[in-house]
Amino acid sequence: QLVESGGGLVQAGGSLRLSCAASGRTLYAMGWFRQAPGKEREFVAGINRSDIDIRYADSVKGRFTISRDNAKNTVYLQMNSLKPEDTAVYYCAAGLRIGDWSYWGQGTQVTVSS
């Protein structure tokens, strides 16, 4: 089970930190996706268990940082310099490796006002 938290409303240029706590089995890769109204779900960032493989969508590079705490089985997404186009429902994902997503959270809304 994946449970996200930390979403909310923020002004453009502001910051938010999302958290996703996983329960149950050990998850090797964890990541974040987002889905804006009328658009398909898109990959935002992913990280493997050893932190060696970290990937970002081009649209968030330099602004978002993904990290994880394996002791807490939790992944974070620090979002800085937020833009209105970052508005979406953000979903946590997990699986055996980046790109092989088997588990999904319920999503948390992020709204960036201009």
C-alpha positions as CSV (number, residue, x, y, z in Angstrom):
1,Q,0.0,0.0,0.0
2,L,1.2,3.5,-0.9
3,V,-0.1,6.5,0.9
4,E,0.8,10.0,-0.4
5,S,0.6,13.2,1.5
6,G,1.8,16.8,1.2
7,G,-0.3,18.1,-1.6
8,G,-2.1,21.4,-1.5
9,L,-2.4,24.9,-3.0
10,V,0.6,27.1,-3.5
11,Q,1.4,30.2,-5.4
12,A,3.7,30.2,-8.5
13,G,7.3,30.2,-7.4
14,G,6.5,28.4,-4.1
15,S,7.5,25.0,-2.9
16,L,5.8,21.8,-1.7
17,R,7.1,18.5,-0.5
18,L,5.2,15.3,-1.2
19,S,5.7,12.1,0.8
20,C,4.8,8.6,0.0
21,A,4.9,5.9,2.7
22,A,4.9,2.3,1.6
23,S,3.8,-0.6,3.7
24,G,4.2,-4.3,3.2
25,R,6.9,-5.7,1.0
26,T,10.3,-4.1,0.2
27,L,10.0,-1.9,-2.9
28,Y,13.1,-1.4,-5.0
29,A,12.1,1.4,-7.2
30,M,9.8,4.3,-6.2
31,G,8.7,7.2,-8.2
32,W,6.2,9.9,-8.9
33,F,3.8,10.5,-11.8
34,R,1.2,13.2,-12.4
35,Q,-1.9,13.7,-14.3
36,A,-3.4,17.1,-15.2
37,P,-7.0,17.5,-16.2
38,G,-7.6,16.2,-19.8
39,K,-4.1,14.9,-20.1
40,E,-2.4,11.5,-19.8
41,R,-0.5,10.4,-16.7
42,E,3.1,11.3,-17.1
43,F,6.4,10.3,-15.4
44,V,7.9,12.9,-13.1
45,A,10.8,11.3,-11.2
46,G,12.0,7.8,-10.2
47,I,14.7,6.5,-7.9
48,N,16.0,3.0,-7.2
49,R,16.6,1.5,-3.8
50,S,20.4,2.3,-3.8
51,D,19.9,5.9,-5.0
52,I,22.2,5.1,-7.9
53,D,19.6,5.4,-10.6
54,I,17.6,8.7,-10.4
55,R,15.6,10.0,-13.3
56,Y,13.6,13.1,-14.0
57,A,11.2,14.3,-16.7
58,D,12.8,17.2,-18.6
59,S,10.0,19.5,-17.5
60,V,11.0,19.2,-13.8
61,K,14.8,18.9,-14.0
62,G,16.5,21.5,-11.8
63,R,13.3,22.2,-9.9
64,F,12.2,18.9,-8.4
65,T,14.3,16.5,-6.3
66,I,13.3,12.9,-5.5
67,S,14.8,11.2,-2.4
68,R,14.0,8.2,-0.3
69,D,14.4,6.9,3.3
70,N,14.7,3.2,3.1
71,A,14.4,2.8,6.9
72,K,11.0,4.4,6.7
73,N,10.1,2.9,3.3
74,T,9.2,6.4,2.2
75,V,9.9,8.5,-0.9
76,Y,9.8,12.2,-1.1
77,L,9.4,14.7,-3.9
78,Q,10.7,18.2,-3.1
79,M,9.1,20.6,-5.6
80,N,10.6,24.1,-5.9
81,S,9.9,27.0,-8.3
82,L,6.4,25.6,-8.9
83,K,4.6,26.7,-12.0
84,P,0.9,26.7,-12.8
85,E,1.6,24.0,-15.4
86,D,2.7,21.7,-12.5
87,T,-0.9,21.6,-11.3
88,A,-2.0,18.0,-11.3
89,V,-2.8,15.0,-9.2
90,Y,0.5,13.4,-8.2
91,Y,0.7,9.7,-7.8
92,C,3.3,7.6,-6.1
93,A,4.4,4.4,-7.8
94,A,6.6,1.5,-6.8
95,G,8.0,-1.7,-8.3
96,L,11.0,-3.8,-8.9
97,R,12.8,-1.3,-11.1
98,I,12.3,2.1,-12.7
99,G,9.9,1.7,-15.5
100,D,8.3,-1.5,-14.0
101,W,5.7,0.1,-11.9
102,S,3.4,-2.4,-10.1
103,Y,1.9,-0.5,-7.3
104,W,0.2,2.9,-7.2
105,G,-1.1,5.3,-4.6
106,Q,-4.4,7.1,-4.6
107,G,-2.9,10.5,-5.6
108,T,-2.6,13.9,-4.0
109,Q,-3.7,17.1,-5.6
110,V,-1.2,19.9,-6.2
111,T,-2.5,23.2,-7.4
112,V,-0.3,26.1,-8.3
113,S,-1.9,29.4,-8.7
114,S,-0.6,32.2,-11.0
